[in-house]
């Protein structure tokens, strides 16, 4: 599995990265079905390969996104495509980076499946951009998305807490509003793509909560204070309301996990 992950993480072309992620996931599933799956010990790179475009900017230097109209919708889809491309790498890195932690094979099944989903999501959004006469890479993008992975590269509990349980959970909060905006514009094809993403992201947050709770049980830690301590350390800005409490609950995140962190951040 770690060798498959390396092939994804070292691919710089965005479309090819997505293709390799989907092919690698299929190979993993086939190997599992035959009882021949091996975790491996190939280390992942410190950072994934990236395409020449988009231009990556610090958050403070990102231009204000246009609101409304076709240009505004294209800019929003571009931002979503960038998130999905980063998510491919985040999930394959999760599977490979912690391959030496004596984890059940189901851990790797989940993150390979999540990486497969993200590759599908990137393809859906990239297709929509091209249908609108633009493409992924045409606009600047946020350079800070790998920061959470870099900061948590030595701590699996922190990685689970920050990436799926904070960052991906944020997607559950904001996606309904994006869907509504595209519905109002009559862009049903983009709505269909976003609905697929919204439905499948719940599982990714749930994978984070499941394995965070599993590892807390292994360590005899209480998950809620452990989660609070890690988020305060690695993501001090905390989660931002309003929250999609229904979908967060489906993913295994009760309100007392995230509301106290909002209060901390003021």
Secondary structure as GFF3:
##gff-version 3
##sequence-region A 1 266
A	DSSP	alpha_helix	2	9	.	.	.	ID=ss1
A	DSSP	alpha_helix	14	33	.	.	.	ID=ss2
A	DSSP	beta_strand	56	57	.	.	.	ID=ss3
A	DSSP	three_ten_helix	59	61	.	.	.	ID=ss4
A	DSSP	alpha_helix	69	97	.	.	.	ID=ss5
A	DSSP	alpha_helix	105	131	.	.	.	ID=ss6
A	DSSP	beta_strand	141	142	.	.	.	ID=ss7
A	DSSP	alpha_helix	147	151	.	.	.	ID=ss8
A	DSSP	alpha_helix	156	159	.	.	.	ID=ss9
A	DSSP	pi_helix	160	168	.	.	.	ID=ss10
A	DSSP	alpha_helix	169	184	.	.	.	ID=ss11
A	DSSP	alpha_helix	188	219	.	.	.	ID=ss12
A	DSSP	alpha_helix	223	234	.	.	.	ID=ss13
A	DSSP	alpha_helix	245	250	.	.	.	ID=ss14
A	DSSP	alpha_helix	255	265	.	.	.	ID=ss15
###
